[in-house]
């Protein structure tokens, strides 16, 4: 792999870090997917989704991305028959990449990312296991950090990323290196990100508390 993919320059990143629910990660991921669809052929999208079962609900969105001309690669453990379009990276259950939930948008004008690993071992199941899972996360809209995360994923994939995707990453990286203007799209998305996260987490906390209260009441006043 050409070094341009793995290099990156030290910078003060606009990344937001902390423990977030899977529901919030999904909301930010959907926003990245919509942005990538609008960018079309300029977009490179790299996703790591742990297991096939977690990718399958997103397959149609990735088909749309490919249909819009984006370069797409997805990685997960399990069934390879799901038609999500793009290039697939098969993962093994016991490798580090299989524990990562990541989605990176890399383009000449807009870069964004979700990069997360499950946090702790006591998932709150009052709303169903999946949306309540907690992840130690970093999210943001910053080109240099997006570039670094792609490099980290490429290293974990160990040469399994299709050369076509690598070439497109290098092409976008070169275009960004030649640009000297600010990135207004990244600034605008970053400004909106805090509100999105706060709204999603606050709403989820309120619903979780309502569910917990209902469970407690059920225990105090069982039917029958």
SVG drawing of the C-alpha trace seen along z (x, -y; Angstrom):
<svg xmlns="http://www.w3.org/2000/svg" viewBox="-55 -29 60 46">
<polyline fill="none" stroke="black" stroke-width="0.4" points="0.0,0.0 1.3,-3.4 2.5,-5.4 0.1,-8.3 -2.7,-6.2 -1.0,-5.6 0.7,-8.8 -1.1,-11.7 0.0,-14.9 -0.3,-15.6 -3.1,-18.0 -5.5,-19.2 -8.4,-17.1 -12.1,-18.1 -12.9,-14.6 -15.5,-14.2 -14.6,-11.2 -16.7,-9.4 -19.0,-6.6 -22.0,-6.6 -24.9,-4.3 -25.2,-2.3 -28.3,-4.3 -26.2,-7.5 -23.5,-5.8 -26.2,-4.7 -27.6,-8.2 -24.2,-9.6 -23.5,-6.8 -26.8,-7.5 -25.7,-11.2 -22.4,-10.1 -24.1,-7.8 -26.5,-10.6 -23.5,-13.0 -21.6,-10.4 -24.7,-9.8 -24.8,-13.5 -21.0,-13.6 -21.4,-10.6 -18.2,-9.7 -16.1,-12.0 -16.8,-9.9 -14.8,-6.9 -16.6,-5.1 -15.0,-2.5 -17.1,-0.6 -16.3,2.0 -19.5,3.5 -18.3,6.4 -20.8,9.0 -22.9,9.7 -26.0,9.4 -25.1,5.7 -24.3,4.9 -27.4,6.5 -29.9,3.7 -27.5,1.2 -27.0,3.1 -29.6,1.2 -28.0,-2.2 -24.6,-0.9 -26.2,0.3 -27.4,-3.3 -23.9,-4.6 -22.5,-2.4 -25.3,-3.4 -24.3,-7.0 -20.8,-6.2 -19.1,-6.2 -16.2,-3.9 -17.3,-1.6 -15.6,1.1 -17.2,3.0 -15.8,5.4 -17.5,7.8 -17.5,11.4 -19.8,13.9 -22.1,14.5 -20.7,12.8 -23.9,13.3 -25.5,10.0 -25.4,7.7 -24.3,4.4 -22.4,3.5 -18.8,2.3 -15.8,4.3 -15.9,6.7 -13.2,7.4 -13.7,10.7 -13.0,10.7 -12.2,13.5 -14.0,13.6 -10.7,13.5 -9.1,10.5 -9.0,6.9 -10.9,5.5 -13.9,7.7 -14.4,5.7 -14.5,2.3 -17.6,0.3 -16.4,-2.3 -17.6,-4.3 -15.3,-6.7 -16.3,-9.2 -13.2,-10.5 -13.7,-13.0 -11.9,-16.1 -14.4,-18.5 -15.9,-16.6 -14.5,-13.9 -16.2,-12.4 -16.0,-9.4 -17.4,-7.1 -14.8,-4.9 -15.8,-2.8 -15.2,0.3 -17.8,1.7 -17.4,0.3 -17.8,2.5 -19.7,5.7 -23.0,4.7 -25.3,3.7 -28.6,2.1 -31.3,4.5 -34.4,2.5 -34.8,1.3 -33.4,4.4 -29.7,5.2 -28.6,3.7 -29.5,0.0 -28.5,-0.1 -24.9,1.2 -22.3,-1.3 -19.2,-2.1 -16.1,-4.0 -16.3,-6.3 -14.7,-9.0 -16.8,-10.9 -16.2,-14.1 -15.7,-15.8 -12.0,-16.3 -10.0,-15.3 -6.7,-14.5 -8.2,-12.3 -10.4,-10.5 -7.1,-9.9 -5.5,-8.4 -8.5,-6.1 -8.4,-4.8 -4.7,-4.0 -5.5,-2.2 -8.2,-0.2 -6.0,0.6 -3.4,1.9 -5.9,4.1 -7.2,5.4 -3.7,6.6 -3.7,6.2 -7.3,7.4 -8.5,4.0 -9.0,4.1 -6.3,2.1 -9.1,0.1 -10.2,-1.3 -6.5,-2.0 -6.0,-3.9 -9.1,-6.0 -8.0,-6.8 -4.7,-7.9 -6.3,-10.0 -8.5,-11.8 -5.5,-12.3 -3.6,-13.9 -6.4,-16.2 -6.8,-17.3 -3.0,-17.9 -3.2,-20.3 -6.0,-22.3 -5.2,-25.3 -8.7,-26.7 -10.8,-25.9 -13.3,-23.1 -16.7,-24.9 -18.7,-21.6 -16.7,-20.0 -17.1,-23.0 -20.9,-23.1 -21.3,-19.4 -19.1,-19.6 -21.2,-22.4 -24.3,-20.3 -22.8,-17.2 -22.9,-18.2 -26.6,-18.9 -27.3,-15.6 -25.4,-13.6 -27.0,-15.5 -30.5,-15.1 -30.0,-11.4 -28.4,-10.5 -30.8,-12.7 -33.9,-11.1 -32.4,-7.6 -31.7,-8.2 -35.3,-9.4 -36.8,-6.4 -34.4,-4.1 -35.6,-5.5 -39.2,-5.1 -38.6,-1.5 -36.8,-0.9 -39.6,-2.5 -42.2,-0.3 -40.1,2.7 -39.9,1.7 -43.7,1.2 -44.3,4.5 -42.2,6.1 -44.2,4.4 -47.6,5.1 -47.4,8.4 -50.3,9.5 -52.5,12.3"/>
</svg>
